[in-house]
Amino acid sequence: MKFIVINGPNLNLLGSREPNIYGTTTLDGINDSVKEWAESNQIEIEFIQSNHEGVIVEAIQNAGRSADGIVINPAALTHYSVAVRDAISAITIPVVEVHLSNIHAREGFRAVSVTGHAAKGIVSGFGPSSYILGLEALKQIVEKQ
């Protein structure tokens, strides 16, 4: 089984970016936890992070041909990217959206997830654990297929 973890704009700044909202764990720290989870579940894992919408769209399209599922934190793209939403809709593998913060408890515009409409589900508000929870959900979805 192979999963792709895709991270959107500004997530490369985790650890120093608004730690009162996103915590102090870096993206490398999250990736390390994901790697441990993947090893213990015998799942191949690949990471992609980009600040560019087109790169995210291409990563989703490519994963649709090479992986069993995607966990994605679209970051700011969550709230407005029809291109990312359409890429998720265009592939047949399951996608789980994750967010570190509870997007529904923040500014009004953040409560809207354009991309989430195309995902199997959304995990939001559990900090770095959102990734592991999302991966667990994705694993269950793939195993049931």
Backbone as CSV, one residue per row, in Angstrom:
resi,resn,N_x,N_y,N_z,CA_x,CA_y,CA_z,C_x,C_y,C_z
1,MET,0.847,-1.173,0.000,0.000,0.000,0.000,0.895,1.239,0.000
2,LYS,0.490,2.249,-0.775,1.270,3.477,-0.860,0.347,4.685,-0.702
3,PHE,0.734,5.592,0.202,0.008,6.836,0.419,0.927,8.017,0.122
4,ILE,0.320,9.088,-0.385,1.025,10.345,-0.614,0.487,11.354,0.393
5,VAL,1.374,12.066,1.062,0.996,13.143,1.968,1.377,14.453,1.284
6,ILE,0.370,15.266,1.008,0.578,16.525,0.289,0.296,17.687,1.231
7,ASN,1.238,18.614,1.287,1.111,19.805,2.119,1.194,21.058,1.267
8,GLY,0.272,21.978,1.514,0.169,23.193,0.723,0.970,24.359,1.255
9,PRO,0.604,25.561,0.802,1.357,26.784,1.063,1.594,27.073,2.543
10,ASN,2.801,27.510,2.811,3.258,27.993,4.121,3.449,26.913,5.174
11,LEU,3.112,25.665,4.859,3.320,24.614,5.849,4.799,24.308,6.050
12,ASN,5.625,24.741,5.112,7.077,24.635,5.308,7.553,25.543,6.442
13,LEU,6.714,26.462,6.891,7.076,27.386,7.972,6.596,26.920,9.344
14,LEU,5.992,25.738,9.398,5.514,25.234,10.689,6.653,25.204,11.698
15,GLY,6.303,25.469,12.931,7.294,25.527,14.008,7.588,26.967,14.387
16,SER,7.571,27.847,13.379,7.796,29.273,13.649,6.608,30.131,13.230
17,ARG,5.758,29.615,12.371,4.598,30.367,11.876,3.445,30.295,12.877
18,GLU,3.074,31.406,13.438,1.934,31.502,14.347,1.822,30.290,15.276
19,PRO,2.820,30.084,16.136,2.805,28.903,17.000,1.597,28.854,17.942
20,ASN,0.987,30.004,18.208,-0.212,30.009,19.050,-1.392,29.323,18.352
21,ILE,-1.348,29.226,17.026,-2.402,28.547,16.257,-1.949,27.163,15.813
22,TYR,-0.716,27.088,15.256,-0.259,25.862,14.610,0.701,25.033,15.463
23,GLY,1.080,25.528,16.624,1.993,24.801,17.487,3.444,25.004,17.074
24,THR,4.320,24.279,17.716,5.758,24.437,17.476,6.378,23.263,16.737
25,THR,5.584,22.273,16.403,6.104,21.133,15.645,6.364,21.562,14.207
26,THR,7.524,21.229,13.695,7.876,21.566,12.314,7.253,20.555,11.360
27,LEU,7.262,20.885,10.078,6.780,19.940,9.077,7.655,18.687,9.070
28,ASP,8.959,18.852,9.257,9.839,17.680,9.364,9.438,16.802,10.539
29,GLY,9.054,17.425,11.643,8.606,16.661,12.810,7.339,15.880,12.521
30,ILE,6.404,16.516,11.836,5.174,15.821,11.440,5.517,14.673,10.502
31,ASN,6.382,14.944,9.527,6.775,13.897,8.576,7.443,12.723,9.279
32,ASP,8.243,13.011,10.286,8.882,11.927,11.048,7.833,11.044,11.730
33,SER,6.817,11.675,12.319,5.740,10.902,12.962,4.983,10.069,11.940
34,VAL,4.743,10.657,10.773,4.048,9.937,9.703,4.885,8.755,9.231
35,LYS,6.197,8.961,9.096,7.085,7.859,8.687,7.018,6.709,9.687
36,GLU,7.044,7.028,10.976,6.945,5.987,12.009,5.631,5.226,11.881
37,TRP,4.546,5.964,11.706,3.240,5.324,11.539,3.244,4.422,10.307
38,ALA,3.770,4.927,9.208,3.794,4.171,7.955,4.612,2.891,8.100
39,GLU,5.764,2.981,8.740,6.594,1.792,8.945,5.870,0.758,9.782
40,SER,5.211,1.206,10.847,4.521,0.250,11.719,3.291,-0.363,11.050
41,ASN,2.797,0.293,10.002,1.640,-0.224,9.262,2.021,-0.805,7.906
42,GLN,3.310,-0.893,7.659,3.843,-1.450,6.402,3.236,-0.755,5.176
43,ILE,3.244,0.568,5.237,2.726,1.389,4.146,3.853,2.261,3.626
44,GLU,4.016,2.272,2.311,4.989,3.165,1.684,4.410,4.579,1.712
45,ILE,5.261,5.552,2.023,4.786,6.926,2.162,5.673,7.866,1.348
46,GLU,5.055,8.851,0.756,5.789,9.872,0.002,5.261,11.234,0.418
47,PHE,6.149,12.216,0.531,5.777,13.555,0.969,5.987,14.573,-0.144
48,ILE,5.036,15.474,-0.262,5.148,16.584,-1.199,4.680,17.838,-0.467
49,GLN,5.460,18.896,-0.559,5.044,20.200,-0.037,5.351,21.230,-1.101
50,SER,4.372,22.096,-1.357,4.610,23.175,-2.305,3.792,24.396,-1.923
51,ASN,4.340,25.546,-2.249,3.641,26.808,-2.077,2.921,27.211,-3.359
52,HIS,2.904,26.326,-4.349,2.357,26.642,-5.669,1.185,25.731,-6.000
53,GLU,0.065,26.326,-6.321,-1.167,25.595,-6.593,-1.005,24.566,-7.710
54,GLY,-0.344,24.932,-8.795,-0.181,24.016,-9.922,0.612,22.777,-9.554
55,VAL,1.604,22.943,-8.704,2.398,21.790,-8.251,1.518,20.845,-7.436
56,ILE,0.645,21.408,-6.607,-0.275,20.588,-5.807,-1.237,19.830,-6.729
57,VAL,-1.779,20.522,-7.733,-2.688,19.884,-8.681,-1.991,18.723,-9.391
58,GLU,-0.773,18.947,-9.866,-0.033,17.887,-10.549,0.292,16.728,-9.605
59,ALA,0.593,17.037,-8.342,0.878,15.978,-7.368,-0.360,15.106,-7.148
60,ILE,-1.524,15.727,-7.079,-2.770,14.969,-6.919,-3.006,14.087,-8.143
61,GLN,-2.857,14.661,-9.322,-3.063,13.894,-10.555,-2.096,12.709,-10.636
62,ASN,-0.832,12.944,-10.337,0.168,11.871,-10.378,-0.119,10.801,-9.338
63,ALA,-0.518,11.213,-8.145,-0.839,10.245,-7.091,-2.019,9.379,-7.503
64,GLY,-2.934,9.947,-8.261,-4.083,9.189,-8.741,-3.699,8.015,-9.614
65,ARG,-2.491,8.071,-10.177,-2.004,6.985,-11.036,-0.997,6.072,-10.335
66,SER,-0.481,6.509,-9.176,0.632,5.750,-8.592,0.453,5.358,-7.127
67,ALA,-0.616,5.797,-6.493,-0.776,5.552,-5.059,-2.159,4.981,-4.767
68,ASP,-2.327,4.538,-3.533,-3.604,3.993,-3.095,-4.476,5.027,-2.395
69,GLY,-3.871,6.139,-1.980,-4.635,7.175,-1.296,-3.779,8.391,-1.009
70,ILE,-4.464,9.480,-0.671,-3.796,10.761,-0.378,-4.328,11.309,0.934
71,VAL,-3.410,11.816,1.752,-3.748,12.701,2.861,-3.231,14.064,2.449
72,ILE,-4.120,15.061,2.469,-3.735,16.392,2.013,-4.108,17.460,3.031
73,ASN,-3.164,18.346,3.277,-3.432,19.577,4.005,-3.257,20.693,2.975
74,PRO,-4.356,21.116,2.351,-4.229,22.123,1.302,-3.883,23.518,1.827
75,ALA,-3.914,23.688,3.149,-3.611,24.979,3.777,-4.539,26.046,3.201
76,ALA,-4.009,27.201,2.824,-4.852,28.297,2.328,-5.648,27.912,1.091
77,LEU,-5.153,26.966,0.305,-5.864,26.536,-0.898,-7.214,25.896,-0.558
78,THR,-7.359,25.436,0.667,-8.599,24.835,1.151,-9.800,25.715,0.856
79,HIS,-9.621,27.006,1.030,-10.742,27.932,1.078,-11.140,28.525,-0.264
80,TYR,-10.295,28.307,-1.300,-10.639,28.953,-2.569,-10.217,28.187,-3.816
81,SER,-9.478,27.107,-3.701,-8.919,26.486,-4.896,-9.862,25.470,-5.534
82,VAL,-10.575,25.938,-6.534,-11.406,25.047,-7.327,-10.508,24.091,-8.115
83,ALA,-9.314,24.544,-8.482,-8.380,23.683,-9.224,-7.970,22.466,-8.388
84,VAL,-7.672,22.655,-7.117,-7.314,21.534,-6.241,-8.538,20.652,-6.023
85,ARG,-9.691,21.260,-5.806,-10.919,20.496,-5.637,-11.206,19.637,-6.862
86,ASP,-11.073,20.214,-8.041,-11.336,19.469,-9.270,-10.323,18.354,-9.491
87,ALA,-9.077,18.568,-9.091,-8.065,17.512,-9.204,-8.428,16.341,-8.296
88,ILE,-8.889,16.637,-7.089,-9.306,15.576,-6.172,-10.500,14.821,-6.759
89,SER,-11.441,15.562,-7.333,-12.628,14.934,-7.930,-12.287,14.084,-9.145
90,ALA,-11.206,14.431,-9.827,-10.852,13.761,-11.081,-10.158,12.419,-10.886
91,ILE,-9.680,12.134,-9.680,-8.973,10.877,-9.447,-9.904,9.880,-8.757
92,THR,-9.528,8.615,-8.823,-10.402,7.582,-8.247,-9.933,7.081,-6.890
93,ILE,-8.733,7.447,-6.460,-8.258,7.005,-5.142,-8.847,7.911,-4.061
94,PRO,-9.005,7.386,-2.844,-9.580,8.204,-1.775,-8.605,9.273,-1.275
95,VAL,-9.196,10.388,-0.859,-8.441,11.521,-0.330,-9.056,11.923,1.008
96,VAL,-8.193,12.097,2.011,-8.612,12.601,3.314,-7.908,13.940,3.532
97,GLU,-8.701,14.953,3.835,-8.155,16.286,4.098,-7.875,16.428,5.589
98,VAL,-6.743,17.041,5.920,-6.394,17.264,7.324,-6.004,18.720,7.547
99,HIS,-6.233,19.164,8.791,-5.833,20.510,9.211,-5.352,20.449,10.654
100,LEU,-4.318,21.191,10.952,-3.792,21.253,12.307,-4.769,21.945,13.248
101,SER,-5.302,23.075,12.801,-6.230,23.839,13.631,-7.666,23.449,13.275
102,ASN,-8.586,23.804,14.144,-9.999,23.574,13.873,-10.476,24.712,12.979
103,ILE,-10.595,24.446,11.684,-10.937,25.507,10.735,-12.332,26.082,10.999
104,HIS,-13.176,25.350,11.696,-14.531,25.821,11.985,-14.584,26.729,13.210
105,ALA,-13.495,26.807,13.950,-13.447,27.651,15.141,-12.618,28.916,14.910
106,ARG,-12.306,29.183,13.643,-11.463,30.334,13.313,-12.256,31.367,12.522
107,GLU,-11.569,32.194,11.765,-12.246,33.221,10.978,-13.275,32.566,10.054
108,GLY,-14.340,33.297,9.762,-15.434,32.760,8.968,-15.011,32.175,7.632
109,PHE,-14.077,32.851,6.941,-13.661,32.350,5.623,-12.927,31.019,5.723
110,ARG,-12.314,30.743,6.876,-11.587,29.479,7.042,-12.518,28.292,7.286
111,ALA,-13.753,28.559,7.651,-14.703,27.474,7.906,-15.187,26.830,6.614
112,VAL,-14.944,27.481,5.494,-15.364,26.950,4.197,-14.217,26.139,3.603
113,SER,-14.486,24.872,3.302,-13.490,24.028,2.656,-14.006,23.650,1.270
114,VAL,-13.550,24.374,0.275,-13.890,24.074,-1.113,-13.363,22.684,-1.467
115,THR,-12.155,22.388,-1.029,-11.517,21.118,-1.352,-12.152,19.950,-0.602
116,GLY,-12.637,20.213,0.592,-13.226,19.160,1.408,-14.449,18.522,0.790
117,HIS,-15.142,19.252,-0.070,-16.324,18.696,-0.737,-15.967,17.493,-1.607
118,ALA,-14.725,17.427,-2.059,-14.299,16.323,-2.921,-13.597,15.208,-2.146
119,ALA,-13.272,15.447,-0.895,-12.557,14.462,-0.071,-13.536,13.472,0.561
120,LYS,-13.008,12.317,0.963,-13.825,11.340,1.688,-14.215,11.862,3.061
121,GLY,-13.326,12.674,3.660,-13.583,13.227,4.972,-12.523,14.230,5.340
122,ILE,-12.775,14.923,6.458,-11.859,15.955,6.940,-11.564,15.712,8.412
123,VAL,-10.282,15.778,8.776,-9.846,15.730,10.167,-9.254,17.104,10.473
124,SER,-9.795,17.770,11.483,-9.422,19.156,11.732,-9.354,19.435,13.223
125,GLY,-8.260,20.076,13.646,-8.201,20.587,15.007,-7.406,19.780,16.002
126,PHE,-6.712,18.751,15.569,-5.978,17.894,16.500,-4.474,18.070,16.413
127,GLY,-4.038,19.219,15.897,-2.610,19.471,15.777,-1.957,18.430,14.889
128,PRO,-0.696,18.116,15.149,0.004,17.118,14.328,-0.684,15.758,14.297
129,SER,-1.453,15.444,15.329,-2.178,14.165,15.351,-3.225,14.082,14.249
130,SER,-3.630,15.217,13.692,-4.597,15.197,12.586,-4.079,14.346,11.434
131,TYR,-2.760,14.378,11.207,-2.184,13.589,10.110,-2.328,12.094,10.377
132,ILE,-2.024,11.670,11.591,-2.121,10.244,11.932,-3.580,9.799,11.897
133,LEU,-4.471,10.614,12.428,-5.897,10.284,12.385,-6.380,10.185,10.941
134,GLY,-5.923,11.097,10.096,-6.275,11.055,8.676,-5.742,9.815,7.988
135,LEU,-4.520,9.453,8.320,-3.919,8.242,7.741,-4.652,6.989,8.194
136,GLU,-5.033,6.935,9.464,-5.797,5.787,9.967,-7.114,5.658,9.222
137,ALA,-7.794,6.777,9.022,-9.057,6.758,8.279,-8.824,6.304,6.842
138,LEU,-7.791,6.845,6.217,-7.473,6.475,4.828,-7.169,4.989,4.718
139,LYS,-6.416,4.471,5.644,-6.081,3.029,5.648,-7.349,2.190,5.715
140,GLN,-8.271,2.560,6.584,-9.536,1.821,6.705,-10.346,1.888,5.410
141,ILE,-10.378,3.064,4.795,-11.106,3.215,3.531,-10.512,2.307,2.453
142,VAL,-9.187,2.332,2.328,-8.521,1.541,1.287,-8.708,0.050,1.548
143,GLU,-8.606,-0.368,2.806,-8.764,-1.785,3.136,-10.177,-2.285,2.845
144,LYS,-11.174,-1.424,2.920,-12.556,-1.824,2.657,-12.874,-1.880,1.156
145,GLN,-12.020,-1.291,0.350,-12.284,-1.273,-1.101,-12.009,-2.617,-1.731
